[in-house]
Amino acid sequence: MKKVAFHTLGCKVNQVETEQLKEKFIQKGYQLVDFNESADLYIVNTCTVTHSSDRKSRAMLRRAARRNPEALVIATGCLAQVDAAQLAAIPGLDLIAGSQQKEDILDLIEGQVVSRSESEPLVVCPPQVAGKQLPPIIYSKRHERSRAFVKIQDGCQSFCSYCIVPFARGPSRSKLPEDVVAELRQLVDLGYHEIVLTGIHTGLYGNDLVDWNLSSLLRLLFARVEGDYRIRLSSLEPLEIDEDLLEMAAGGERLCRHFHIPLQSGSNRILHAMNRRYDRDFYYKLVQEIVQRVKGVAVTADVMVGFPGEEKKDYQDTLALLQDLPLLDLHVFKFSKRPGTAAAKMEPQVSDSEKEMRSAELIQLAEAKKRSFIHRQLGQELEVLVEQRAGEDSCRGLSDNYFELEFSSPRELIGELTGELTMVKLEAMENSIARGRLLYGSFLIEPHCHDTNQEG
């Protein structure tokens, strides 16, 4: 049996696409092994959002080629799409497949790569990413993750001035609603209790379909798929959170109380230069409305420092806005020049030292925000997806409002807990770790015992 190993860099969409690739190789009889083990085939799903992503992608490909010189080494993903020539210079590569050739990798390997005698890699990266329909993926068994992902959308045509993604992924396109229903139903049947709906621009779902959007898709899923599960949404742009979505989140339905809403900058001048289509006041009012309407909701945000022309006043505007917002956490990024984007030619560039200083200050603010949010949740009962053991008699999981929570559990039940939804009462926060007390889980509910305050 041939062995295949995967390594994924970048976003959740890359992660779910790797899971889809794994399924195809499993069905063809391949054995999945860890990337650090010897394999017959190594596949690196690359990312090109930043210089650091490029560097890490190249490093993983070189590592694979060194680990087993006889193995086939394949590069795919966004870096492969936008700069195949950069990767082709790495010794030992056999195939470079672009974003939409990713799903054809197995056919390319068996049909062309294994019979090649050339030393140069086969490059299959058409310069234009076509608007091809997204195929449904039905899994035959659970993979190793405690959460499952469904890619409902791909591509983006917003063309924010700093972003290379539209060039790597092409225009927005949506998976057909019935296909999403089929995927979700299969994942629930396989025992997954949390499913993340994700996309490159998730909030654009349905813009290429007739009379569909993200909210109507969720209504369909909740009506058609039964079972013990919850749905989490990946990143949504500020202008794409509608009344129906807020109503579902506030109504205590299956939708997780978590919105990740990119901000990028709190300066109206910089937002305009970024080609973002909202201002700081709109963002502030949106977050405040969400927090007021959805009890216990967590809002997280992306923020960028060092965009070309970002002066100290622009940064101070960003800092002041974030200080005023009731956020759970921040994902802080330093601007990285991407050739081919409008921002790559903008001046003046902000120095690396200034980027580092601004980034460090925002990361410190993010830590304070998280502690404050969790303290406000003390005493609440939370639905937690148990993801891993944290010790001999404890587990760690993810609350529906998106923070990690550790709790004690009887040793004999630890293995059964993994991947389960259970109720935990948040009681303390120690050394930046939220701690709680197990109340009950599906594995404890019996006809003669319905005491929800019973400890495990």
C-alpha beads as a LAMMPS data file, in Angstrom:
LAMMPS data file: protein, C-alpha beads

456 atoms
455 bonds

1 atom types
1 bond types

-500.0 500.0 xlo xhi
-500.0 500.0 ylo yhi
-500.0 500.0 zlo zhi

Masses

1 110.0

Atoms # bond

1 1 1 0.000 0.000 0.000
2 1 1 1.446 3.373 -1.022
3 1 1 1.831 6.045 1.644
4 1 1 0.849 9.694 1.187
5 1 1 1.594 12.636 3.500
6 1 1 0.055 16.119 3.459
7 1 1 1.079 19.497 4.844
8 1 1 -1.264 22.477 4.700
9 1 1 -0.434 26.152 5.054
10 1 1 -2.806 29.096 5.236
11 1 1 -6.542 29.453 5.553
12 1 1 -9.410 27.157 6.528
13 1 1 -10.287 26.745 2.848
14 1 1 -6.875 25.211 2.239
15 1 1 -7.463 22.945 5.227
16 1 1 -10.800 21.685 3.948
17 1 1 -9.387 21.198 0.447
18 1 1 -6.629 19.052 1.933
19 1 1 -9.275 16.967 3.711
20 1 1 -11.026 16.512 0.367
21 1 1 -7.763 15.390 -1.230
22 1 1 -7.193 12.926 1.598
23 1 1 -10.595 11.403 0.924
24 1 1 -9.728 10.826 -2.740
25 1 1 -6.442 9.129 -1.860
26 1 1 -8.108 6.991 0.828
27 1 1 -10.672 5.788 -1.698
28 1 1 -7.824 4.865 -4.062
29 1 1 -6.196 2.705 -1.401
30 1 1 -3.441 5.008 -0.174
31 1 1 -2.385 5.008 3.476
32 1 1 -2.244 8.417 5.182
33 1 1 0.916 9.039 7.211
34 1 1 2.318 11.993 9.117
35 1 1 4.335 14.480 7.076
36 1 1 7.390 13.750 9.234
37 1 1 7.332 10.076 8.260
38 1 1 8.700 8.392 5.165
39 1 1 6.113 8.384 2.368
40 1 1 5.837 7.572 -1.329
41 1 1 4.082 10.853 -2.007
42 1 1 4.243 14.269 -0.325
43 1 1 1.671 16.971 -1.082
44 1 1 2.146 20.538 0.175
45 1 1 -0.913 22.801 -0.045
46 1 1 0.763 26.211 -0.240
47 1 1 -0.253 29.733 0.765
48 1 1 0.918 33.096 -0.573
49 1 1 -0.871 35.662 1.606
50 1 1 2.444 36.968 3.009
51 1 1 6.202 36.671 2.436
52 1 1 6.264 34.384 5.458
53 1 1 3.696 32.068 3.818
54 1 1 5.859 31.849 0.700
55 1 1 8.945 31.030 2.754
56 1 1 7.201 28.347 4.817
57 1 1 5.731 26.759 1.675
58 1 1 9.165 26.508 0.045
59 1 1 10.695 25.132 3.243
60 1 1 8.130 22.327 3.513
61 1 1 8.688 21.294 -0.104
62 1 1 12.453 21.137 0.392
63 1 1 11.956 19.139 3.587
64 1 1 9.811 16.583 1.770
65 1 1 12.329 16.221 -1.052
66 1 1 15.148 15.616 1.455
67 1 1 13.178 13.153 3.580
68 1 1 12.710 10.652 0.762
69 1 1 14.511 11.443 -2.517
70 1 1 12.583 8.607 -4.186
71 1 1 9.167 10.045 -3.303
72 1 1 6.981 12.172 -5.546
73 1 1 6.724 15.749 -4.238
74 1 1 3.741 17.872 -5.277
75 1 1 3.061 21.571 -4.718
76 1 1 -0.457 22.917 -5.035
77 1 1 -2.480 25.849 -3.711
78 1 1 -2.245 29.609 -4.032
79 1 1 1.531 30.025 -4.278
80 1 1 1.581 27.360 -6.981
81 1 1 -1.102 29.315 -8.850
82 1 1 0.472 32.779 -8.767
83 1 1 4.193 31.939 -8.873
84 1 1 4.851 28.457 -10.243
85 1 1 8.269 29.594 -11.507
86 1 1 9.411 30.284 -7.934
87 1 1 8.545 26.728 -6.928
88 1 1 9.910 25.108 -10.087
89 1 1 13.400 26.166 -8.996
90 1 1 13.202 23.883 -5.938
91 1 1 15.053 20.595 -6.606
92 1 1 13.011 17.427 -6.297
93 1 1 9.540 18.672 -7.247
94 1 1 7.519 16.466 -9.589
95 1 1 4.246 18.381 -10.020
96 1 1 3.052 21.959 -9.525
97 1 1 -0.744 22.139 -9.699
98 1 1 -2.703 25.393 -9.552
99 1 1 -5.713 26.210 -7.407
100 1 1 -8.336 24.552 -9.580
101 1 1 -6.095 21.671 -10.598
102 1 1 -5.897 20.719 -6.920
103 1 1 -8.870 18.371 -7.185
104 1 1 -7.258 16.646 -10.206
105 1 1 -3.918 15.859 -8.512
106 1 1 -4.529 12.109 -8.196
107 1 1 -5.441 11.827 -11.884
108 1 1 -2.411 13.921 -12.858
109 1 1 -0.096 11.727 -10.787
110 1 1 -1.406 8.440 -12.134
111 1 1 -1.882 9.688 -15.676
112 1 1 1.212 11.810 -16.310
113 1 1 3.657 12.223 -13.441
114 1 1 4.582 8.578 -12.775
115 1 1 5.454 8.005 -16.444
116 1 1 7.616 11.117 -16.843
117 1 1 11.388 10.926 -17.215
118 1 1 12.072 14.691 -17.248
119 1 1 13.925 16.244 -14.317
120 1 1 11.799 19.406 -14.394
121 1 1 8.411 19.304 -12.661
122 1 1 5.166 19.066 -14.582
123 1 1 3.479 22.481 -14.257
124 1 1 -0.318 22.581 -14.589
125 1 1 -1.287 26.140 -13.665
126 1 1 -3.483 27.917 -16.239
127 1 1 -2.960 31.687 -15.815
128 1 1 -6.680 32.411 -15.417
129 1 1 -8.719 30.672 -12.753
130 1 1 -12.046 29.804 -14.356
131 1 1 -15.443 30.037 -12.667
132 1 1 -15.847 26.274 -12.364
133 1 1 -18.718 24.742 -10.343
134 1 1 -17.766 23.483 -6.890
135 1 1 -18.193 19.704 -6.657
136 1 1 -19.774 18.065 -3.593
137 1 1 -17.444 16.006 -1.382
138 1 1 -18.901 13.034 0.502
139 1 1 -16.562 11.527 3.102
140 1 1 -16.414 7.771 3.604
141 1 1 -15.195 8.001 7.218
142 1 1 -14.191 10.490 9.896
143 1 1 -10.814 12.163 9.510
144 1 1 -8.635 13.077 12.475
145 1 1 -10.118 16.520 13.162
146 1 1 -12.767 16.959 15.864
147 1 1 -14.473 19.601 13.700
148 1 1 -15.560 19.143 10.093
149 1 1 -15.447 21.781 7.368
150 1 1 -17.687 22.342 4.367
151 1 1 -16.436 24.643 1.635
152 1 1 -19.561 26.397 0.406
153 1 1 -17.869 29.080 -1.704
154 1 1 -14.607 29.839 -3.476
155 1 1 -13.049 32.899 -5.091
156 1 1 -13.282 36.642 -4.551
157 1 1 -13.708 39.704 -6.717
158 1 1 -13.388 42.429 -4.103
159 1 1 -9.771 43.233 -5.035
160 1 1 -8.706 44.829 -1.781
161 1 1 -5.543 46.658 -2.751
162 1 1 -3.225 44.527 -0.569
163 1 1 -4.675 41.098 -1.388
164 1 1 -3.375 38.524 -3.877
165 1 1 -6.237 36.069 -3.277
166 1 1 -8.501 37.120 -6.220
167 1 1 -5.601 36.390 -8.560
168 1 1 -5.006 33.000 -6.979
169 1 1 -8.629 31.911 -6.600
170 1 1 -10.599 33.608 -9.358
171 1 1 -14.165 34.953 -9.177
172 1 1 -16.716 34.026 -6.532
173 1 1 -18.672 30.822 -7.076
174 1 1 -21.024 28.946 -4.774
175 1 1 -21.710 25.285 -4.100
176 1 1 -25.290 24.287 -4.935
177 1 1 -27.552 24.294 -1.842
178 1 1 -28.579 20.651 -2.283
179 1 1 -24.907 19.628 -2.390
180 1 1 -24.236 21.509 0.858
181 1 1 -27.215 19.721 2.452
182 1 1 -25.844 16.342 1.344
183 1 1 -22.364 17.099 2.712
184 1 1 -23.674 18.347 6.046
185 1 1 -26.001 15.372 6.479
186 1 1 -23.153 12.935 5.795
187 1 1 -20.839 14.674 8.281
188 1 1 -23.518 14.598 10.985
189 1 1 -24.112 10.904 10.245
190 1 1 -20.350 10.327 10.672
191 1 1 -20.602 11.774 14.174
192 1 1 -19.270 15.299 13.760
193 1 1 -20.898 17.736 16.182
194 1 1 -19.452 20.981 14.850
195 1 1 -19.337 21.842 11.160
196 1 1 -17.652 25.010 9.926
197 1 1 -19.048 26.592 6.773
198 1 1 -16.140 28.231 5.038
199 1 1 -15.086 29.934 1.835
200 1 1 -12.615 32.426 0.479
201 1 1 -15.365 35.066 0.730
202 1 1 -18.073 33.181 2.625
203 1 1 -20.494 36.102 2.811
204 1 1 -20.725 36.187 -0.985
205 1 1 -22.428 32.786 -0.973
206 1 1 -25.255 32.727 -3.503
207 1 1 -24.263 35.827 -5.494
208 1 1 -23.889 33.575 -8.566
209 1 1 -27.105 31.632 -7.844
210 1 1 -30.737 32.702 -8.184
211 1 1 -32.455 33.794 -4.942
212 1 1 -29.842 32.400 -2.549
213 1 1 -27.601 33.936 0.079
214 1 1 -25.851 32.728 3.224
215 1 1 -28.878 33.246 5.469
216 1 1 -31.249 31.330 3.200
217 1 1 -28.698 28.504 2.959
218 1 1 -28.562 28.277 6.762
219 1 1 -32.367 28.178 6.985
220 1 1 -32.352 25.293 4.504
221 1 1 -29.679 23.373 6.411
222 1 1 -31.424 23.748 9.758
223 1 1 -34.717 22.589 8.230
224 1 1 -33.325 19.615 6.309
225 1 1 -30.538 18.173 8.491
226 1 1 -31.422 16.718 11.879
227 1 1 -29.033 15.632 14.608
228 1 1 -26.836 16.817 17.454
229 1 1 -24.659 19.419 15.751
230 1 1 -23.890 23.115 15.553
231 1 1 -22.694 25.299 12.689
232 1 1 -19.889 27.819 12.876
233 1 1 -19.321 30.453 10.200
234 1 1 -15.896 31.464 9.008
235 1 1 -14.950 35.084 8.330
236 1 1 -17.696 37.479 7.160
237 1 1 -17.148 40.959 5.767
238 1 1 -18.854 43.841 7.645
239 1 1 -21.297 44.593 4.825
240 1 1 -22.484 40.977 4.591
241 1 1 -24.065 40.442 8.015
242 1 1 -27.796 40.818 7.472
243 1 1 -30.840 40.955 9.731
244 1 1 -31.731 37.298 9.173
245 1 1 -28.259 36.160 10.221
246 1 1 -28.437 38.165 13.448
247 1 1 -31.912 36.821 14.138
248 1 1 -30.667 33.220 13.859
249 1 1 -27.678 33.896 16.120
250 1 1 -29.860 35.660 18.704
251 1 1 -32.578 33.003 18.579
252 1 1 -30.548 30.228 20.182
253 1 1 -30.577 28.059 17.068
254 1 1 -27.725 25.824 15.962
255 1 1 -25.609 28.780 14.863
256 1 1 -22.540 29.390 17.034
257 1 1 -22.408 32.752 18.776
258 1 1 -19.241 33.848 17.033
259 1 1 -18.613 36.342 14.237
260 1 1 -15.180 36.914 12.775
261 1 1 -15.390 40.302 11.046
262 1 1 -12.225 41.728 9.449
263 1 1 -11.553 45.359 10.317
264 1 1 -8.064 45.829 8.796
265 1 1 -7.823 49.488 9.826
266 1 1 -9.599 52.009 12.029
267 1 1 -8.511 54.899 9.808
268 1 1 -11.014 55.979 7.170
269 1 1 -8.161 57.216 4.989
270 1 1 -6.402 53.854 5.067
271 1 1 -9.662 51.921 4.602
272 1 1 -10.237 53.890 1.411
273 1 1 -6.696 53.173 0.199
274 1 1 -7.258 49.482 0.968
275 1 1 -10.410 49.520 -1.196
276 1 1 -12.529 48.478 1.766
277 1 1 -16.168 49.555 1.399
278 1 1 -17.085 50.705 4.913
279 1 1 -15.797 53.251 7.411
280 1 1 -14.882 53.096 11.100
281 1 1 -18.296 54.324 12.248
282 1 1 -20.104 51.595 10.320
283 1 1 -17.856 48.924 11.837
284 1 1 -18.279 50.302 15.375
285 1 1 -22.085 50.394 15.112
286 1 1 -22.202 46.895 13.599
287 1 1 -20.191 45.308 16.410
288 1 1 -22.185 47.132 19.077
289 1 1 -25.469 45.954 17.531
290 1 1 -24.281 42.352 17.374
291 1 1 -23.157 42.398 21.021
292 1 1 -26.421 43.964 22.169
293 1 1 -28.636 41.540 20.264
294 1 1 -26.798 38.235 20.726
295 1 1 -26.204 37.445 24.396
296 1 1 -22.692 36.115 25.038
297 1 1 -21.595 36.548 21.422
298 1 1 -17.886 36.701 20.632
299 1 1 -16.642 39.009 17.900
300 1 1 -13.101 38.587 16.608
301 1 1 -11.361 40.738 14.020
302 1 1 -8.440 40.916 11.611
303 1 1 -6.351 44.072 11.751
304 1 1 -3.364 45.051 9.616
305 1 1 -0.508 47.322 10.612
306 1 1 1.992 49.043 8.334
307 1 1 -0.139 49.469 5.235
308 1 1 1.669 51.877 2.849
309 1 1 1.152 55.453 3.969
310 1 1 -0.140 54.478 7.425
311 1 1 0.953 57.379 9.601
312 1 1 0.981 57.441 13.379
313 1 1 -2.405 59.163 13.429
314 1 1 -3.898 56.394 11.274
315 1 1 -2.530 53.777 13.635
316 1 1 -3.815 55.701 16.656
317 1 1 -7.276 55.751 15.052
318 1 1 -7.092 51.968 14.744
319 1 1 -5.898 51.544 18.326
320 1 1 -8.605 53.836 19.717
321 1 1 -11.379 52.057 17.819
322 1 1 -10.221 48.623 18.987
323 1 1 -9.953 49.785 22.583
324 1 1 -13.607 50.858 22.457
325 1 1 -14.933 47.620 20.959
326 1 1 -16.088 44.615 23.077
327 1 1 -14.040 42.033 21.156
328 1 1 -12.890 38.566 22.184
329 1 1 -9.675 38.568 20.178
330 1 1 -7.659 40.121 17.359
331 1 1 -5.692 38.512 14.555
332 1 1 -2.880 40.989 13.910
333 1 1 -1.050 41.037 10.570
334 1 1 1.871 43.092 9.334
335 1 1 1.477 44.385 5.782
336 1 1 3.333 42.185 3.303
337 1 1 3.948 43.490 -0.210
338 1 1 2.414 41.127 -2.779
339 1 1 3.628 41.661 -6.363
340 1 1 0.694 42.232 -8.696
341 1 1 -1.482 44.014 -6.144
342 1 1 -2.177 47.746 -6.154
343 1 1 -0.657 48.237 -2.691
344 1 1 2.684 46.809 -3.809
345 1 1 3.318 50.059 -5.714
346 1 1 2.049 52.423 -3.020
347 1 1 4.363 54.734 -1.122
348 1 1 5.635 55.437 1.409
349 1 1 6.269 51.978 2.834
350 1 1 6.234 51.689 6.629
351 1 1 9.485 50.497 8.205
352 1 1 9.744 46.971 9.586
353 1 1 10.594 48.315 13.034
354 1 1 7.441 50.455 13.087
355 1 1 5.329 47.506 11.940
356 1 1 6.812 45.374 14.702
357 1 1 6.111 47.970 17.379
358 1 1 2.493 48.490 16.276
359 1 1 1.907 44.764 15.962
360 1 1 3.268 44.074 19.463
361 1 1 1.007 46.736 20.981
362 1 1 -2.098 45.306 19.309
363 1 1 -1.208 41.754 20.326
364 1 1 -0.941 42.965 23.920
365 1 1 -4.349 44.635 23.559
366 1 1 -5.775 41.392 22.163
367 1 1 -4.639 39.475 25.254
368 1 1 -6.325 42.032 27.511
369 1 1 -9.502 41.851 25.407
370 1 1 -9.618 38.063 25.717
371 1 1 -9.174 38.115 29.493
372 1 1 -11.872 40.756 29.840
373 1 1 -14.312 38.838 27.638
374 1 1 -13.831 35.573 29.511
375 1 1 -14.229 37.275 32.888
376 1 1 -17.568 38.655 31.689
377 1 1 -18.639 35.074 30.932
378 1 1 -17.914 33.697 34.424
379 1 1 -20.838 31.709 35.773
380 1 1 -22.255 30.950 32.316
381 1 1 -23.076 27.461 31.094
382 1 1 -21.443 26.900 27.708
383 1 1 -21.765 24.240 25.052
384 1 1 -18.239 22.942 24.493
385 1 1 -16.857 20.754 21.725
386 1 1 -14.237 18.561 23.367
387 1 1 -11.134 18.557 21.196
388 1 1 -8.266 17.048 23.150
389 1 1 -6.971 15.711 26.441
390 1 1 -5.275 18.350 28.583
391 1 1 -3.977 15.918 31.212
392 1 1 -4.687 12.578 32.819
393 1 1 -8.015 13.731 34.198
394 1 1 -8.874 16.826 32.183
395 1 1 -9.996 17.845 28.710
396 1 1 -9.888 20.975 26.614
397 1 1 -12.549 22.125 24.200
398 1 1 -13.969 25.019 22.230
399 1 1 -17.019 26.918 23.415
400 1 1 -19.674 27.888 20.902
401 1 1 -18.518 31.502 21.410
402 1 1 -14.989 30.560 20.442
403 1 1 -12.608 30.303 23.326
404 1 1 -10.748 27.329 24.710
405 1 1 -11.967 25.988 28.019
406 1 1 -10.374 23.337 30.216
407 1 1 -12.346 21.140 32.613
408 1 1 -11.855 18.013 34.709
409 1 1 -13.413 14.738 33.648
410 1 1 -13.354 11.194 35.024
411 1 1 -10.366 9.402 33.562
412 1 1 -12.410 6.547 32.076
413 1 1 -14.535 8.997 30.091
414 1 1 -11.761 11.046 28.499
415 1 1 -11.542 8.943 25.351
416 1 1 -15.314 9.038 24.912
417 1 1 -15.424 12.803 25.273
418 1 1 -13.288 13.674 22.241
419 1 1 -15.424 15.219 19.531
420 1 1 -18.499 15.386 21.776
421 1 1 -20.644 18.388 22.670
422 1 1 -21.011 18.818 26.399
423 1 1 -22.097 21.505 28.851
424 1 1 -19.475 23.185 31.016
425 1 1 -19.924 25.945 33.602
426 1 1 -17.186 28.584 33.341
427 1 1 -15.821 29.156 36.829
428 1 1 -12.333 30.693 36.636
429 1 1 -9.500 31.920 34.482
430 1 1 -5.983 30.936 35.495
431 1 1 -2.816 31.878 33.589
432 1 1 -4.847 32.859 30.497
433 1 1 -6.678 29.496 30.537
434 1 1 -10.433 29.451 31.016
435 1 1 -11.466 26.726 33.439
436 1 1 -14.862 25.201 34.051
437 1 1 -16.822 22.361 35.582
438 1 1 -18.371 19.571 33.547
439 1 1 -22.147 19.580 33.903
440 1 1 -23.307 16.948 31.465
441 1 1 -22.750 15.544 28.012
442 1 1 -24.631 13.314 25.613
443 1 1 -22.714 10.287 26.918
444 1 1 -24.077 10.848 30.458
445 1 1 -27.751 11.370 29.706
446 1 1 -29.831 8.336 30.743
447 1 1 -33.628 7.936 31.102
448 1 1 -33.375 7.830 34.906
449 1 1 -31.018 10.794 35.270
450 1 1 -31.647 14.252 33.840
451 1 1 -29.950 16.400 36.491
452 1 1 -28.145 19.020 34.410
453 1 1 -26.196 20.150 37.467
454 1 1 -24.685 16.718 37.980
455 1 1 -20.907 16.594 37.690
456 1 1 -19.282 13.943 35.509

Bonds

1 1 1 2
2 1 2 3
3 1 3 4
4 1 4 5
5 1 5 6
6 1 6 7
7 1 7 8
8 1 8 9
9 1 9 10
10 1 10 11
11 1 11 12
12 1 12 13
13 1 13 14
14 1 14 15
15 1 15 16
16 1 16 17
17 1 17 18
18 1 18 19
19 1 19 20
20 1 20 21
21 1 21 22
22 1 22 23
23 1 23 24
24 1 24 25
25 1 25 26
26 1 26 27
27 1 27 28
28 1 28 29
29 1 29 30
30 1 30 31
31 1 31 32
32 1 32 33
33 1 33 34
34 1 34 35
35 1 35 36
36 1 36 37
37 1 37 38
38 1 38 39
39 1 39 40
40 1 40 41
41 1 41 42
42 1 42 43
43 1 43 44
44 1 44 45
45 1 45 46
46 1 46 47
47 1 47 48
48 1 48 49
49 1 49 50
50 1 50 51
51 1 51 52
52 1 52 53
53 1 53 54
54 1 54 55
55 1 55 56
56 1 56 57
57 1 57 58
58 1 58 59
59 1 59 60
60 1 60 61
61 1 61 62
62 1 62 63
63 1 63 64
64 1 64 65
65 1 65 66
66 1 66 67
67 1 67 68
68 1 68 69
69 1 69 70
70 1 70 71
71 1 71 72
72 1 72 73
73 1 73 74
74 1 74 75
75 1 75 76
76 1 76 77
77 1 77 78
78 1 78 79
79 1 79 80
80 1 80 81
81 1 81 82
82 1 82 83
83 1 83 84
84 1 84 85
85 1 85 86
86 1 86 87
87 1 87 88
88 1 88 89
89 1 89 90
90 1 90 91
91 1 91 92
92 1 92 93
93 1 93 94
94 1 94 95
95 1 95 96
96 1 96 97
97 1 97 98
98 1 98 99
99 1 99 100
100 1 100 101
101 1 101 102
102 1 102 103
103 1 103 104
104 1 104 105
105 1 105 106
106 1 106 107
107 1 107 108
108 1 108 109
109 1 109 110
110 1 110 111
111 1 111 112
112 1 112 113
113 1 113 114
114 1 114 115
115 1 115 116
116 1 116 117
117 1 117 118
118 1 118 119
119 1 119 120
120 1 120 121
121 1 121 122
122 1 122 123
123 1 123 124
124 1 124 125
125 1 125 126
126 1 126 127
127 1 127 128
128 1 128 129
129 1 129 130
130 1 130 131
131 1 131 132
132 1 132 133
133 1 133 134
134 1 134 135
135 1 135 136
136 1 136 137
137 1 137 138
138 1 138 139
139 1 139 140
140 1 140 141
141 1 141 142
142 1 142 143
143 1 143 144
144 1 144 145
145 1 145 146
146 1 146 147
147 1 147 148
148 1 148 149
149 1 149 150
150 1 150 151
151 1 151 152
152 1 152 153
153 1 153 154
154 1 154 155
155 1 155 156
156 1 156 157
157 1 157 158
158 1 158 159
159 1 159 160
160 1 160 161
161 1 161 162
162 1 162 163
163 1 163 164
164 1 164 165
165 1 165 166
166 1 166 167
167 1 167 168
168 1 168 169
169 1 169 170
170 1 170 171
171 1 171 172
172 1 172 173
173 1 173 174
174 1 174 175
175 1 175 176
176 1 176 177
177 1 177 178
178 1 178 179
179 1 179 180
180 1 180 181
181 1 181 182
182 1 182 183
183 1 183 184
184 1 184 185
185 1 185 186
186 1 186 187
187 1 187 188
188 1 188 189
189 1 189 190
190 1 190 191
191 1 191 192
192 1 192 193
193 1 193 194
194 1 194 195
195 1 195 196
196 1 196 197
197 1 197 198
198 1 198 199
199 1 199 200
200 1 200 201
201 1 201 202
202 1 202 203
203 1 203 204
204 1 204 205
205 1 205 206
206 1 206 207
207 1 207 208
208 1 208 209
209 1 209 210
210 1 210 211
211 1 211 212
212 1 212 213
213 1 213 214
214 1 214 215
215 1 215 216
216 1 216 217
217 1 217 218
218 1 218 219
219 1 219 220
220 1 220 221
221 1 221 222
222 1 222 223
223 1 223 224
224 1 224 225
225 1 225 226
226 1 226 227
227 1 227 228
228 1 228 229
229 1 229 230
230 1 230 231
231 1 231 232
232 1 232 233
233 1 233 234
234 1 234 235
235 1 235 236
236 1 236 237
237 1 237 238
238 1 238 239
239 1 239 240
240 1 240 241
241 1 241 242
242 1 242 243
243 1 243 244
244 1 244 245
245 1 245 246
246 1 246 247
247 1 247 248
248 1 248 249
249 1 249 250
250 1 250 251
251 1 251 252
252 1 252 253
253 1 253 254
254 1 254 255
255 1 255 256
256 1 256 257
257 1 257 258
258 1 258 259
259 1 259 260
260 1 260 261
261 1 261 262
262 1 262 263
263 1 263 264
264 1 264 265
265 1 265 266
266 1 266 267
267 1 267 268
268 1 268 269
269 1 269 270
270 1 270 271
271 1 271 272
272 1 272 273
273 1 273 274
274 1 274 275
275 1 275 276
276 1 276 277
277 1 277 278
278 1 278 279
279 1 279 280
280 1 280 281
281 1 281 282
282 1 282 283
283 1 283 284
284 1 284 285
285 1 285 286
286 1 286 287
287 1 287 288
288 1 288 289
289 1 289 290
290 1 290 291
291 1 291 292
292 1 292 293
293 1 293 294
294 1 294 295
295 1 295 296
296 1 296 297
297 1 297 298
298 1 298 299
299 1 299 300
300 1 300 301
301 1 301 302
302 1 302 303
303 1 303 304
304 1 304 305
305 1 305 306
306 1 306 307
307 1 307 308
308 1 308 309
309 1 309 310
310 1 310 311
311 1 311 312
312 1 312 313
313 1 313 314
314 1 314 315
315 1 315 316
316 1 316 317
317 1 317 318
318 1 318 319
319 1 319 320
320 1 320 321
321 1 321 322
322 1 322 323
323 1 323 324
324 1 324 325
325 1 325 326
326 1 326 327
327 1 327 328
328 1 328 329
329 1 329 330
330 1 330 331
331 1 331 332
332 1 332 333
333 1 333 334
334 1 334 335
335 1 335 336
336 1 336 337
337 1 337 338
338 1 338 339
339 1 339 340
340 1 340 341
341 1 341 342
342 1 342 343
343 1 343 344
344 1 344 345
345 1 345 346
346 1 346 347
347 1 347 348
348 1 348 349
349 1 349 350
350 1 350 351
351 1 351 352
352 1 352 353
353 1 353 354
354 1 354 355
355 1 355 356
356 1 356 357
357 1 357 358
358 1 358 359
359 1 359 360
360 1 360 361
361 1 361 362
362 1 362 363
363 1 363 364
364 1 364 365
365 1 365 366
366 1 366 367
367 1 367 368
368 1 368 369
369 1 369 370
370 1 370 371
371 1 371 372
372 1 372 373
373 1 373 374
374 1 374 375
375 1 375 376
376 1 376 377
377 1 377 378
378 1 378 379
379 1 379 380
380 1 380 381
381 1 381 382
382 1 382 383
383 1 383 384
384 1 384 385
385 1 385 386
386 1 386 387
387 1 387 388
388 1 388 389
389 1 389 390
390 1 390 391
391 1 391 392
392 1 392 393
393 1 393 394
394 1 394 395
395 1 395 396
396 1 396 397
397 1 397 398
398 1 398 399
399 1 399 400
400 1 400 401
401 1 401 402
402 1 402 403
403 1 403 404
404 1 404 405
405 1 405 406
406 1 406 407
407 1 407 408
408 1 408 409
409 1 409 410
410 1 410 411
411 1 411 412
412 1 412 413
413 1 413 414
414 1 414 415
415 1 415 416
416 1 416 417
417 1 417 418
418 1 418 419
419 1 419 420
420 1 420 421
421 1 421 422
422 1 422 423
423 1 423 424
424 1 424 425
425 1 425 426
426 1 426 427
427 1 427 428
428 1 428 429
429 1 429 430
430 1 430 431
431 1 431 432
432 1 432 433
433 1 433 434
434 1 434 435
435 1 435 436
436 1 436 437
437 1 437 438
438 1 438 439
439 1 439 440
440 1 440 441
441 1 441 442
442 1 442 443
443 1 443 444
444 1 444 445
445 1 445 446
446 1 446 447
447 1 447 448
448 1 448 449
449 1 449 450
450 1 450 451
451 1 451 452
452 1 452 453
453 1 453 454
454 1 454 455
455 1 455 456
